[in-house]
Amino acid sequence: MHRDVLNYVTVTKTDFIVTTSVDGHANLWKKQETEIEFVKHYRAHLQPVVHVSAGADGILFATISGDGTAKVFDVINFDMITIIKLGYAPKACCWVHQKVKLCPSLQYPNESHKTRLYDGRGTTMNKSRMNADVRLDSLALRGC
């Protein structure tokens, strides 16, 4: 279904497969008992997808691109739920889950060596509001 080379294949805990390609496209697939069924296609970014991350619960999936945006997908409902304009070209993304927070946050390191946290569900009034700055050299990212 992709017209260009795949750069990421991610399998979620909810039995979905998300594939992205270097042309900025993302496809959602559902794993069935005997086959894998195509679900939805997105033209997610205008530039190549730089990094992806699936939430620990398998519900949310994020892509980032050199175009300075992050797209968050609700995998189970086959929907793009948030577009975050970052204002810089991110290098990586990772979901951060905290026991005291109901909403997972997306973490993006930038060129100034700071890691920025954003509301991954876009439930606040300003979807791209920066919640915190953390020095990247003092943080060990695991599972990104």
CNS distance restraints for C-alpha pairs under 8 A (distance, minus, plus):
assign (resid   1 and name CA) (resid  27 and name CA) 7.98 0.50 0.50
assign (resid   2 and name CA) (resid   6 and name CA) 7.44 0.50 0.50
assign (resid   2 and name CA) (resid  21 and name CA) 6.94 0.50 0.50
assign (resid   2 and name CA) (resid  25 and name CA) 7.54 0.50 0.50
assign (resid   2 and name CA) (resid  27 and name CA) 7.91 0.50 0.50
assign (resid   4 and name CA) (resid  21 and name CA) 6.07 0.50 0.50
assign (resid   4 and name CA) (resid  22 and name CA) 6.48 0.50 0.50
assign (resid   4 and name CA) (resid  23 and name CA) 6.32 0.50 0.50
assign (resid   5 and name CA) (resid  21 and name CA) 5.46 0.50 0.50
assign (resid   5 and name CA) (resid  22 and name CA) 5.94 0.50 0.50
assign (resid   5 and name CA) (resid  23 and name CA) 7.88 0.50 0.50
assign (resid   6 and name CA) (resid  19 and name CA) 6.94 0.50 0.50
assign (resid   6 and name CA) (resid  20 and name CA) 5.72 0.50 0.50
assign (resid   6 and name CA) (resid  21 and name CA) 4.04 0.50 0.50
assign (resid   6 and name CA) (resid  22 and name CA) 6.27 0.50 0.50
assign (resid   7 and name CA) (resid  19 and name CA) 7.80 0.50 0.50
assign (resid   7 and name CA) (resid  20 and name CA) 5.94 0.50 0.50
assign (resid   7 and name CA) (resid  21 and name CA) 5.09 0.50 0.50
assign (resid   7 and name CA) (resid  22 and name CA) 5.99 0.50 0.50
assign (resid   7 and name CA) (resid  49 and name CA) 7.77 0.50 0.50
assign (resid   8 and name CA) (resid  18 and name CA) 7.98 0.50 0.50
assign (resid   8 and name CA) (resid  19 and name CA) 5.67 0.50 0.50
assign (resid   8 and name CA) (resid  20 and name CA) 5.27 0.50 0.50
assign (resid   8 and name CA) (resid  21 and name CA) 6.87 0.50 0.50
assign (resid   8 and name CA) (resid  51 and name CA) 7.88 0.50 0.50
assign (resid   8 and name CA) (resid  52 and name CA) 7.32 0.50 0.50
assign (resid   9 and name CA) (resid  17 and name CA) 6.98 0.50 0.50
assign (resid   9 and name CA) (resid  18 and name CA) 5.84 0.50 0.50
assign (resid   9 and name CA) (resid  19 and name CA) 4.53 0.50 0.50
assign (resid   9 and name CA) (resid  20 and name CA) 6.66 0.50 0.50
assign (resid  10 and name CA) (resid  17 and name CA) 5.61 0.50 0.50
assign (resid  10 and name CA) (resid  18 and name CA) 5.18 0.50 0.50
assign (resid  10 and name CA) (resid  19 and name CA) 6.40 0.50 0.50
assign (resid  10 and name CA) (resid  54 and name CA) 7.39 0.50 0.50
assign (resid  11 and name CA) (resid  15 and name CA) 6.77 0.50 0.50
assign (resid  11 and name CA) (resid  16 and name CA) 5.84 0.50 0.50
assign (resid  11 and name CA) (resid  17 and name CA) 4.50 0.50 0.50
assign (resid  11 and name CA) (resid  18 and name CA) 6.48 0.50 0.50
assign (resid  12 and name CA) (resid  16 and name CA) 5.36 0.50 0.50
assign (resid  12 and name CA) (resid  17 and name CA) 6.33 0.50 0.50
assign (resid  12 and name CA) (resid  54 and name CA) 6.73 0.50 0.50
assign (resid  12 and name CA) (resid  57 and name CA) 7.91 0.50 0.50
assign (resid  12 and name CA) (resid  58 and name CA) 4.71 0.50 0.50
assign (resid  12 and name CA) (resid  59 and name CA) 7.72 0.50 0.50
assign (resid  13 and name CA) (resid  56 and name CA) 7.69 0.50 0.50
assign (resid  13 and name CA) (resid  57 and name CA) 6.47 0.50 0.50
assign (resid  13 and name CA) (resid  58 and name CA) 4.73 0.50 0.50
assign (resid  14 and name CA) (resid  57 and name CA) 7.68 0.50 0.50
assign (resid  14 and name CA) (resid  58 and name CA) 5.30 0.50 0.50
assign (resid  14 and name CA) (resid  59 and name CA) 7.01 0.50 0.50
assign (resid  14 and name CA) (resid  76 and name CA) 7.61 0.50 0.50
assign (resid  15 and name CA) (resid  30 and name CA) 6.27 0.50 0.50
assign (resid  15 and name CA) (resid  31 and name CA) 5.39 0.50 0.50
assign (resid  16 and name CA) (resid  28 and name CA) 6.98 0.50 0.50
assign (resid  16 and name CA) (resid  29 and name CA) 5.61 0.50 0.50
assign (resid  16 and name CA) (resid  30 and name CA) 4.60 0.50 0.50
assign (resid  16 and name CA) (resid  31 and name CA) 5.79 0.50 0.50
assign (resid  16 and name CA) (resid  75 and name CA) 7.33 0.50 0.50
assign (resid  16 and name CA) (resid  76 and name CA) 7.92 0.50 0.50
assign (resid  17 and name CA) (resid  28 and name CA) 5.96 0.50 0.50
assign (resid  17 and name CA) (resid  29 and name CA) 4.93 0.50 0.50
assign (resid  17 and name CA) (resid  30 and name CA) 6.21 0.50 0.50
assign (resid  17 and name CA) (resid  31 and name CA) 7.07 0.50 0.50
assign (resid  18 and name CA) (resid  26 and name CA) 6.91 0.50 0.50
assign (resid  18 and name CA) (resid  27 and name CA) 5.68 0.50 0.50
assign (resid  18 and name CA) (resid  28 and name CA) 4.74 0.50 0.50
assign (resid  18 and name CA) (resid  29 and name CA) 6.19 0.50 0.50
assign (resid  19 and name CA) (resid  26 and name CA) 5.63 0.50 0.50
assign (resid  19 and name CA) (resid  27 and name CA) 5.25 0.50 0.50
assign (resid  19 and name CA) (resid  28 and name CA) 6.68 0.50 0.50
assign (resid  20 and name CA) (resid  24 and name CA) 6.89 0.50 0.50
assign (resid  20 and name CA) (resid  25 and name CA) 5.59 0.50 0.50
assign (resid  20 and name CA) (resid  26 and name CA) 4.35 0.50 0.50
assign (resid  20 and name CA) (resid  27 and name CA) 6.43 0.50 0.50
assign (resid  20 and name CA) (resid  49 and name CA) 7.04 0.50 0.50
assign (resid  21 and name CA) (resid  25 and name CA) 5.53 0.50 0.50
assign (resid  21 and name CA) (resid  26 and name CA) 6.69 0.50 0.50
assign (resid  21 and name CA) (resid  48 and name CA) 7.21 0.50 0.50
assign (resid  21 and name CA) (resid  49 and name CA) 6.87 0.50 0.50
assign (resid  22 and name CA) (resid  47 and name CA) 7.72 0.50 0.50
assign (resid  22 and name CA) (resid  48 and name CA) 4.55 0.50 0.50
assign (resid  22 and name CA) (resid  49 and name CA) 5.95 0.50 0.50
assign (resid  23 and name CA) (resid  45 and name CA) 7.79 0.50 0.50
assign (resid  23 and name CA) (resid  46 and name CA) 7.32 0.50 0.50
assign (resid  23 and name CA) (resid  47 and name CA) 6.32 0.50 0.50
assign (resid  23 and name CA) (resid  48 and name CA) 5.09 0.50 0.50
assign (resid  23 and name CA) (resid  49 and name CA) 7.37 0.50 0.50
assign (resid  24 and name CA) (resid  43 and name CA) 6.28 0.50 0.50
assign (resid  24 and name CA) (resid  44 and name CA) 5.67 0.50 0.50
assign (resid  24 and name CA) (resid  45 and name CA) 4.54 0.50 0.50
assign (resid  24 and name CA) (resid  46 and name CA) 5.83 0.50 0.50
assign (resid  24 and name CA) (resid  47 and name CA) 5.53 0.50 0.50
assign (resid  24 and name CA) (resid  48 and name CA) 4.63 0.50 0.50
assign (resid  24 and name CA) (resid  49 and name CA) 5.22 0.50 0.50
assign (resid  24 and name CA) (resid  65 and name CA) 7.78 0.50 0.50
assign (resid  25 and name CA) (resid  41 and name CA) 7.37 0.50 0.50
assign (resid  25 and name CA) (resid  42 and name CA) 5.70 0.50 0.50
assign (resid  25 and name CA) (resid  43 and name CA) 4.59 0.50 0.50
assign (resid  25 and name CA) (resid  44 and name CA) 5.32 0.50 0.50
assign (resid  25 and name CA) (resid  45 and name CA) 6.64 0.50 0.50
assign (resid  25 and name CA) (resid  49 and name CA) 7.84 0.50 0.50
assign (resid  26 and name CA) (resid  41 and name CA) 5.99 0.50 0.50
assign (resid  26 and name CA) (resid  42 and name CA) 5.13 0.50 0.50
assign (resid  26 and name CA) (resid  43 and name CA) 6.48 0.50 0.50
assign (resid  26 and name CA) (resid  44 and name CA) 6.14 0.50 0.50
assign (resid  27 and name CA) (resid  38 and name CA) 7.74 0.50 0.50
assign (resid  27 and name CA) (resid  39 and name CA) 7.51 0.50 0.50
assign (resid  27 and name CA) (resid  40 and name CA) 5.73 0.50 0.50
assign (resid  27 and name CA) (resid  41 and name CA) 4.53 0.50 0.50
assign (resid  27 and name CA) (resid  42 and name CA) 6.20 0.50 0.50
assign (resid  28 and name CA) (resid  38 and name CA) 6.47 0.50 0.50
assign (resid  28 and name CA) (resid  39 and name CA) 5.38 0.50 0.50
assign (resid  28 and name CA) (resid  40 and name CA) 5.17 0.50 0.50
assign (resid  28 and name CA) (resid  41 and name CA) 6.50 0.50 0.50
assign (resid  28 and name CA) (resid  75 and name CA) 7.46 0.50 0.50
assign (resid  28 and name CA) (resid  78 and name CA) 7.30 0.50 0.50
assign (resid  29 and name CA) (resid  36 and name CA) 6.45 0.50 0.50
assign (resid  29 and name CA) (resid  37 and name CA) 5.52 0.50 0.50
assign (resid  29 and name CA) (resid  38 and name CA) 4.54 0.50 0.50
assign (resid  29 and name CA) (resid  39 and name CA) 5.10 0.50 0.50
assign (resid  29 and name CA) (resid  40 and name CA) 7.17 0.50 0.50
assign (resid  30 and name CA) (resid  36 and name CA) 5.69 0.50 0.50
assign (resid  30 and name CA) (resid  37 and name CA) 5.15 0.50 0.50
assign (resid  30 and name CA) (resid  38 and name CA) 6.48 0.50 0.50
assign (resid  30 and name CA) (resid  39 and name CA) 6.55 0.50 0.50
assign (resid  31 and name CA) (resid  35 and name CA) 6.40 0.50 0.50
assign (resid  31 and name CA) (resid  36 and name CA) 4.55 0.50 0.50
assign (resid  31 and name CA) (resid  37 and name CA) 6.38 0.50 0.50
assign (resid  32 and name CA) (resid  36 and name CA) 5.59 0.50 0.50
assign (resid  32 and name CA) (resid  37 and name CA) 6.94 0.50 0.50
assign (resid  39 and name CA) (resid  78 and name CA) 7.44 0.50 0.50
assign (resid  40 and name CA) (resid  78 and name CA) 6.68 0.50 0.50
assign (resid  44 and name CA) (resid  63 and name CA) 7.99 0.50 0.50
assign (resid  44 and name CA) (resid  71 and name CA) 7.00 0.50 0.50
assign (resid  45 and name CA) (resid  49 and name CA) 6.94 0.50 0.50
assign (resid  45 and name CA) (resid  65 and name CA) 6.59 0.50 0.50
assign (resid  45 and name CA) (resid  67 and name CA) 7.27 0.50 0.50
assign (resid  45 and name CA) (resid  69 and name CA) 7.87 0.50 0.50
assign (resid  46 and name CA) (resid  67 and name CA) 6.85 0.50 0.50
assign (resid  47 and name CA) (resid  65 and name CA) 6.24 0.50 0.50
assign (resid  47 and name CA) (resid  66 and name CA) 6.13 0.50 0.50
assign (resid  47 and name CA) (resid  67 and name CA) 5.88 0.50 0.50
assign (resid  48 and name CA) (resid  65 and name CA) 5.93 0.50 0.50
assign (resid  48 and name CA) (resid  66 and name CA) 6.79 0.50 0.50
assign (resid  49 and name CA) (resid  63 and name CA) 6.56 0.50 0.50
assign (resid  49 and name CA) (resid  64 and name CA) 5.78 0.50 0.50
assign (resid  49 and name CA) (resid  65 and name CA) 4.59 0.50 0.50
assign (resid  49 and name CA) (resid  66 and name CA) 7.24 0.50 0.50
assign (resid  50 and name CA) (resid  63 and name CA) 7.54 0.50 0.50
assign (resid  50 and name CA) (resid  64 and name CA) 5.66 0.50 0.50
assign (resid  50 and name CA) (resid  65 and name CA) 4.88 0.50 0.50
assign (resid  50 and name CA) (resid  66 and name CA) 6.55 0.50 0.50
assign (resid  50 and name CA) (resid  90 and name CA) 7.79 0.50 0.50
assign (resid  50 and name CA) (resid  91 and name CA) 6.64 0.50 0.50
assign (resid  50 and name CA) (resid  92 and name CA) 7.07 0.50 0.50
assign (resid  51 and name CA) (resid  63 and name CA) 5.97 0.50 0.50
assign (resid  51 and name CA) (resid  64 and name CA) 5.55 0.50 0.50
assign (resid  51 and name CA) (resid  65 and name CA) 7.11 0.50 0.50
assign (resid  51 and name CA) (resid  91 and name CA) 7.11 0.50 0.50
assign (resid  51 and name CA) (resid  92 and name CA) 5.38 0.50 0.50
assign (resid  51 and name CA) (resid  93 and name CA) 6.43 0.50 0.50
assign (resid  52 and name CA) (resid  61 and name CA) 7.37 0.50 0.50
assign (resid  52 and name CA) (resid  62 and name CA) 5.52 0.50 0.50
assign (resid  52 and name CA) (resid  63 and name CA) 4.47 0.50 0.50
assign (resid  52 and name CA) (resid  64 and name CA) 6.42 0.50 0.50
assign (resid  52 and name CA) (resid  92 and name CA) 7.52 0.50 0.50
assign (resid  52 and name CA) (resid  93 and name CA) 6.49 0.50 0.50
assign (resid  52 and name CA) (resid  94 and name CA) 7.80 0.50 0.50
assign (resid  53 and name CA) (resid  61 and name CA) 5.79 0.50 0.50
assign (resid  53 and name CA) (resid  62 and name CA) 5.30 0.50 0.50
assign (resid  53 and name CA) (resid  63 and name CA) 6.73 0.50 0.50
assign (resid  53 and name CA) (resid  93 and name CA) 6.32 0.50 0.50
assign (resid  53 and name CA) (resid  94 and name CA) 5.60 0.50 0.50
assign (resid  53 and name CA) (resid  95 and name CA) 6.77 0.50 0.50
assign (resid  53 and name CA) (resid 144 and name CA) 6.55 0.50 0.50
assign (resid  54 and name CA) (resid  58 and name CA) 6.25 0.50 0.50
assign (resid  54 and name CA) (resid  59 and name CA) 7.67 0.50 0.50
assign (resid  54 and name CA) (resid  60 and name CA) 5.95 0.50 0.50
assign (resid  54 and name CA) (resid  61 and name CA) 4.33 0.50 0.50
assign (resid  54 and name CA) (resid  62 and name CA) 6.39 0.50 0.50
assign (resid  54 and name CA) (resid  94 and name CA) 7.90 0.50 0.50
assign (resid  54 and name CA) (resid  95 and name CA) 7.20 0.50 0.50
assign (resid  55 and name CA) (resid  59 and name CA) 6.33 0.50 0.50
assign (resid  55 and name CA) (resid  60 and name CA) 5.16 0.50 0.50
assign (resid  55 and name CA) (resid  61 and name CA) 6.02 0.50 0.50
assign (resid  55 and name CA) (resid  95 and name CA) 5.78 0.50 0.50
assign (resid  56 and name CA) (resid  95 and name CA) 7.70 0.50 0.50
assign (resid  58 and name CA) (resid  75 and name CA) 7.57 0.50 0.50
assign (resid  59 and name CA) (resid  74 and name CA) 5.84 0.50 0.50
assign (resid  59 and name CA) (resid  75 and name CA) 5.37 0.50 0.50
assign (resid  59 and name CA) (resid  76 and name CA) 6.00 0.50 0.50
assign (resid  60 and name CA) (resid  72 and name CA) 6.80 0.50 0.50
assign (resid  60 and name CA) (resid  73 and name CA) 5.65 0.50 0.50
assign (resid  60 and name CA) (resid  74 and name CA) 4.94 0.50 0.50
assign (resid  60 and name CA) (resid  75 and name CA) 5.82 0.50 0.50
assign (resid  61 and name CA) (resid  72 and name CA) 5.69 0.50 0.50
assign (resid  61 and name CA) (resid  73 and name CA) 5.10 0.50 0.50
assign (resid  61 and name CA) (resid  74 and name CA) 6.64 0.50 0.50
assign (resid  61 and name CA) (resid  75 and name CA) 6.58 0.50 0.50
assign (resid  62 and name CA) (resid  70 and name CA) 6.75 0.50 0.50
assign (resid  62 and name CA) (resid  71 and name CA) 5.57 0.50 0.50
assign (resid  62 and name CA) (resid  72 and name CA) 4.42 0.50 0.50
assign (resid  62 and name CA) (resid  73 and name CA) 6.19 0.50 0.50
assign (resid  62 and name CA) (resid  93 and name CA) 7.78 0.50 0.50
assign (resid  63 and name CA) (resid  70 and name CA) 5.59 0.50 0.50
assign (resid  63 and name CA) (resid  71 and name CA) 5.33 0.50 0.50
assign (resid  63 and name CA) (resid  72 and name CA) 6.65 0.50 0.50
assign (resid  63 and name CA) (resid  93 and name CA) 7.82 0.50 0.50
assign (resid  64 and name CA) (resid  68 and name CA) 7.46 0.50 0.50
assign (resid  64 and name CA) (resid  69 and name CA) 5.92 0.50 0.50
assign (resid  64 and name CA) (resid  70 and name CA) 4.40 0.50 0.50
assign (resid  64 and name CA) (resid  71 and name CA) 6.52 0.50 0.50
assign (resid  64 and name CA) (resid  90 and name CA) 6.89 0.50 0.50
assign (resid  64 and name CA) (resid  92 and name CA) 7.43 0.50 0.50
assign (resid  64 and name CA) (resid  93 and name CA) 7.17 0.50 0.50
assign (resid  65 and name CA) (resid  69 and name CA) 5.95 0.50 0.50
assign (resid  65 and name CA) (resid  70 and name CA) 6.70 0.50 0.50
assign (resid  65 and name CA) (resid  89 and name CA) 6.98 0.50 0.50
assign (resid  65 and name CA) (resid  90 and name CA) 6.92 0.50 0.50
assign (resid  66 and name CA) (resid  89 and name CA) 4.83 0.50 0.50
assign (resid  66 and name CA) (resid  90 and name CA) 6.59 0.50 0.50
assign (resid  67 and name CA) (resid  89 and name CA) 6.42 0.50 0.50
assign (resid  68 and name CA) (resid  85 and name CA) 6.21 0.50 0.50
assign (resid  68 and name CA) (resid  86 and name CA) 5.36 0.50 0.50
assign (resid  68 and name CA) (resid  87 and name CA) 5.58 0.50 0.50
assign (resid  68 and name CA) (resid  88 and name CA) 5.03 0.50 0.50
assign (resid  68 and name CA) (resid  89 and name CA) 4.61 0.50 0.50
assign (resid  68 and name CA) (resid  90 and name CA) 6.58 0.50 0.50
assign (resid  69 and name CA) (resid  83 and name CA) 6.89 0.50 0.50
assign (resid  69 and name CA) (resid  84 and name CA) 5.55 0.50 0.50
assign (resid  69 and name CA) (resid  85 and name CA) 4.64 0.50 0.50
assign (resid  69 and name CA) (resid  86 and name CA) 5.47 0.50 0.50
assign (resid  69 and name CA) (resid  87 and name CA) 7.57 0.50 0.50
assign (resid  69 and name CA) (resid  89 and name CA) 7.76 0.50 0.50
assign (resid  70 and name CA) (resid  83 and name CA) 5.85 0.50 0.50
assign (resid  70 and name CA) (resid  84 and name CA) 5.03 0.50 0.50
assign (resid  70 and name CA) (resid  85 and name CA) 6.61 0.50 0.50
assign (resid  70 and name CA) (resid  86 and name CA) 7.14 0.50 0.50
assign (resid  71 and name CA) (resid  80 and name CA) 7.01 0.50 0.50
assign (resid  71 and name CA) (resid  81 and name CA) 7.79 0.50 0.50
assign (resid  71 and name CA) (resid  82 and name CA) 5.81 0.50 0.50
assign (resid  71 and name CA) (resid  83 and name CA) 4.72 0.50 0.50
assign (resid  71 and name CA) (resid  84 and name CA) 6.35 0.50 0.50
assign (resid  72 and name CA) (resid  80 and name CA) 5.86 0.50 0.50
assign (resid  72 and name CA) (resid  81 and name CA) 5.79 0.50 0.50
assign (resid  72 and name CA) (resid  82 and name CA) 5.04 0.50 0.50
assign (resid  72 and name CA) (resid  83 and name CA) 6.49 0.50 0.50
assign (resid  72 and name CA) (resid 120 and name CA) 6.90 0.50 0.50
assign (resid  72 and name CA) (resid 121 and name CA) 7.39 0.50 0.50
assign (resid  73 and name CA) (resid  78 and name CA) 7.20 0.50 0.50
assign (resid  73 and name CA) (resid  79 and name CA) 5.60 0.50 0.50
assign (resid  73 and name CA) (resid  80 and name CA) 4.21 0.50 0.50
assign (resid  73 and name CA) (resid  81 and name CA) 5.48 0.50 0.50
assign (resid  73 and name CA) (resid  82 and name CA) 7.09 0.50 0.50
assign (resid  74 and name CA) (resid  78 and name CA) 5.94 0.50 0.50
assign (resid  74 and name CA) (resid  79 and name CA) 5.20 0.50 0.50
assign (resid  74 and name CA) (resid  80 and name CA) 6.13 0.50 0.50
assign (resid  74 and name CA) (resid  81 and name CA) 6.29 0.50 0.50
assign (resid  75 and name CA) (resid  79 and name CA) 6.61 0.50 0.50
assign (resid  81 and name CA) (resid 121 and name CA) 7.07 0.50 0.50
assign (resid  81 and name CA) (resid 122 and name CA) 7.74 0.50 0.50
assign (resid  82 and name CA) (resid 120 and name CA) 7.53 0.50 0.50
assign (resid  82 and name CA) (resid 121 and name CA) 6.48 0.50 0.50
assign (resid  82 and name CA) (resid 122 and name CA) 5.87 0.50 0.50
assign (resid  82 and name CA) (resid 127 and name CA) 7.71 0.50 0.50
assign (resid  83 and name CA) (resid 127 and name CA) 7.89 0.50 0.50
assign (resid  84 and name CA) (resid 127 and name CA) 6.35 0.50 0.50
assign (resid  84 and name CA) (resid 128 and name CA) 5.30 0.50 0.50
assign (resid  85 and name CA) (resid 128 and name CA) 6.25 0.50 0.50
assign (resid  86 and name CA) (resid  90 and name CA) 7.86 0.50 0.50
assign (resid  86 and name CA) (resid 128 and name CA) 6.75 0.50 0.50
assign (resid  88 and name CA) (resid 110 and name CA) 7.12 0.50 0.50
assign (resid  89 and name CA) (resid 110 and name CA) 7.05 0.50 0.50
assign (resid  89 and name CA) (resid 111 and name CA) 7.94 0.50 0.50
assign (resid  90 and name CA) (resid 108 and name CA) 6.20 0.50 0.50
assign (resid  90 and name CA) (resid 109 and name CA) 6.29 0.50 0.50
assign (resid  90 and name CA) (resid 110 and name CA) 5.33 0.50 0.50
assign (resid  90 and name CA) (resid 111 and name CA) 7.61 0.50 0.50
assign (resid  91 and name CA) (resid 108 and name CA) 7.21 0.50 0.50
assign (resid  91 and name CA) (resid 109 and name CA) 6.29 0.50 0.50
assign (resid  91 and name CA) (resid 110 and name CA) 6.43 0.50 0.50
assign (resid  91 and name CA) (resid 111 and name CA) 7.99 0.50 0.50
assign (resid  92 and name CA) (resid 108 and name CA) 5.82 0.50 0.50
assign (resid  92 and name CA) (resid 109 and name CA) 6.23 0.50 0.50
assign (resid  92 and name CA) (resid 144 and name CA) 7.75 0.50 0.50
assign (resid  93 and name CA) (resid 106 and name CA) 6.60 0.50 0.50
assign (resid  93 and name CA) (resid 107 and name CA) 5.34 0.50 0.50
assign (resid  93 and name CA) (resid 108 and name CA) 4.79 0.50 0.50
assign (resid  93 and name CA) (resid 109 and name CA) 7.17 0.50 0.50
assign (resid  93 and name CA) (resid 144 and name CA) 6.79 0.50 0.50
assign (resid  94 and name CA) (resid 106 and name CA) 5.81 0.50 0.50
assign (resid  94 and name CA) (resid 107 and name CA) 5.19 0.50 0.50
assign (resid  94 and name CA) (resid 108 and name CA) 6.98 0.50 0.50
assign (resid  94 and name CA) (resid 143 and name CA) 7.76 0.50 0.50
assign (resid  94 and name CA) (resid 144 and name CA) 5.14 0.50 0.50
assign (resid  95 and name CA) (resid 104 and name CA) 6.64 0.50 0.50
assign (resid  95 and name CA) (resid 105 and name CA) 5.83 0.50 0.50
assign (resid  95 and name CA) (resid 106 and name CA) 4.82 0.50 0.50
assign (resid  95 and name CA) (resid 107 and name CA) 6.18 0.50 0.50
assign (resid  95 and name CA) (resid 144 and name CA) 7.84 0.50 0.50
assign (resid  96 and name CA) (resid 104 and name CA) 5.98 0.50 0.50
assign (resid  96 and name CA) (resid 105 and name CA) 5.26 0.50 0.50
assign (resid  96 and name CA) (resid 106 and name CA) 6.17 0.50 0.50
assign (resid  96 and name CA) (resid 107 and name CA) 6.76 0.50 0.50
assign (resid  97 and name CA) (resid 101 and name CA) 7.40 0.50 0.50
assign (resid  97 and name CA) (resid 103 and name CA) 7.86 0.50 0.50
assign (resid  97 and name CA) (resid 104 and name CA) 5.18 0.50 0.50
assign (resid  97 and name CA) (resid 105 and name CA) 6.70 0.50 0.50
assign (resid  98 and name CA) (resid 102 and name CA) 7.81 0.50 0.50
assign (resid  98 and name CA) (resid 104 and name CA) 7.26 0.50 0.50
assign (resid 103 and name CA) (resid 119 and name CA) 6.91 0.50 0.50
assign (resid 103 and name CA) (resid 120 and name CA) 7.06 0.50 0.50
assign (resid 103 and name CA) (resid 121 and name CA) 6.67 0.50 0.50
assign (resid 104 and name CA) (resid 119 and name CA) 6.70 0.50 0.50
assign (resid 104 and name CA) (resid 120 and name CA) 5.81 0.50 0.50
assign (resid 104 and name CA) (resid 121 and name CA) 7.23 0.50 0.50
assign (resid 105 and name CA) (resid 117 and name CA) 6.04 0.50 0.50
assign (resid 105 and name CA) (resid 118 and name CA) 5.34 0.50 0.50
assign (resid 105 and name CA) (resid 119 and name CA) 4.77 0.50 0.50
assign (resid 105 and name CA) (resid 120 and name CA) 4.78 0.50 0.50
assign (resid 105 and name CA) (resid 121 and name CA) 7.80 0.50 0.50
assign (resid 106 and name CA) (resid 117 and name CA) 5.59 0.50 0.50
assign (resid 106 and name CA) (resid 118 and name CA) 5.17 0.50 0.50
assign (resid 106 and name CA) (resid 119 and name CA) 6.36 0.50 0.50
assign (resid 106 and name CA) (resid 120 and name CA) 5.22 0.50 0.50
assign (resid 107 and name CA) (resid 115 and name CA) 6.35 0.50 0.50
assign (resid 107 and name CA) (resid 116 and name CA) 5.59 0.50 0.50
assign (resid 107 and name CA) (resid 117 and name CA) 4.67 0.50 0.50
assign (resid 107 and name CA) (resid 118 and name CA) 6.52 0.50 0.50
assign (resid 108 and name CA) (resid 115 and name CA) 5.45 0.50 0.50
assign (resid 108 and name CA) (resid 116 and name CA) 5.33 0.50 0.50
assign (resid 108 and name CA) (resid 117 and name CA) 6.67 0.50 0.50
assign (resid 109 and name CA) (resid 113 and name CA) 6.40 0.50 0.50
assign (resid 109 and name CA) (resid 114 and name CA) 5.69 0.50 0.50
assign (resid 109 and name CA) (resid 115 and name CA) 4.17 0.50 0.50
assign (resid 109 and name CA) (resid 116 and name CA) 6.28 0.50 0.50
assign (resid 109 and name CA) (resid 136 and name CA) 6.97 0.50 0.50
assign (resid 110 and name CA) (resid 114 and name CA) 5.95 0.50 0.50
assign (resid 110 and name CA) (resid 115 and name CA) 6.44 0.50 0.50
assign (resid 110 and name CA) (resid 116 and name CA) 7.75 0.50 0.50
assign (resid 113 and name CA) (resid 135 and name CA) 6.47 0.50 0.50
assign (resid 113 and name CA) (resid 136 and name CA) 5.39 0.50 0.50
assign (resid 113 and name CA) (resid 137 and name CA) 7.22 0.50 0.50
assign (resid 114 and name CA) (resid 133 and name CA) 6.17 0.50 0.50
assign (resid 114 and name CA) (resid 134 and name CA) 5.61 0.50 0.50
assign (resid 114 and name CA) (resid 135 and name CA) 4.75 0.50 0.50
assign (resid 114 and name CA) (resid 136 and name CA) 5.09 0.50 0.50
assign (resid 115 and name CA) (resid 133 and name CA) 5.74 0.50 0.50
assign (resid 115 and name CA) (resid 134 and name CA) 5.12 0.50 0.50
assign (resid 115 and name CA) (resid 135 and name CA) 6.16 0.50 0.50
assign (resid 115 and name CA) (resid 136 and name CA) 5.57 0.50 0.50
assign (resid 116 and name CA) (resid 130 and name CA) 6.43 0.50 0.50
assign (resid 116 and name CA) (resid 131 and name CA) 7.24 0.50 0.50
assign (resid 116 and name CA) (resid 132 and name CA) 5.92 0.50 0.50
assign (resid 116 and name CA) (resid 133 and name CA) 5.10 0.50 0.50
assign (resid 116 and name CA) (resid 134 and name CA) 6.68 0.50 0.50
assign (resid 117 and name CA) (resid 130 and name CA) 5.95 0.50 0.50
assign (resid 117 and name CA) (resid 131 and name CA) 5.48 0.50 0.50
assign (resid 117 and name CA) (resid 132 and name CA) 5.63 0.50 0.50
assign (resid 117 and name CA) (resid 133 and name CA) 6.99 0.50 0.50
assign (resid 118 and name CA) (resid 127 and name CA) 7.72 0.50 0.50
assign (resid 118 and name CA) (resid 128 and name CA) 6.30 0.50 0.50
assign (resid 118 and name CA) (resid 129 and name CA) 6.35 0.50 0.50
assign (resid 118 and name CA) (resid 130 and name CA) 5.48 0.50 0.50
assign (resid 118 and name CA) (resid 131 and name CA) 5.93 0.50 0.50
assign (resid 119 and name CA) (resid 123 and name CA) 7.05 0.50 0.50
assign (resid 119 and name CA) (resid 124 and name CA) 7.35 0.50 0.50
assign (resid 119 and name CA) (resid 127 and name CA) 6.74 0.50 0.50
assign (resid 119 and name CA) (resid 128 and name CA) 7.34 0.50 0.50
assign (resid 119 and name CA) (resid 129 and name CA) 7.51 0.50 0.50
assign (resid 119 and name CA) (resid 131 and name CA) 7.68 0.50 0.50
assign (resid 122 and name CA) (resid 126 and name CA) 7.61 0.50 0.50
assign (resid 122 and name CA) (resid 127 and name CA) 4.71 0.50 0.50
assign (resid 122 and name CA) (resid 128 and name CA) 7.70 0.50 0.50
assign (resid 123 and name CA) (resid 127 and name CA) 6.99 0.50 0.50
assign (resid 134 and name CA) (resid 138 and name CA) 7.84 0.50 0.50
assign (resid 134 and name CA) (resid 139 and name CA) 7.66 0.50 0.50
assign (resid 135 and name CA) (resid 139 and name CA) 6.76 0.50 0.50
assign (resid 136 and name CA) (resid 140 and name CA) 7.77 0.50 0.50
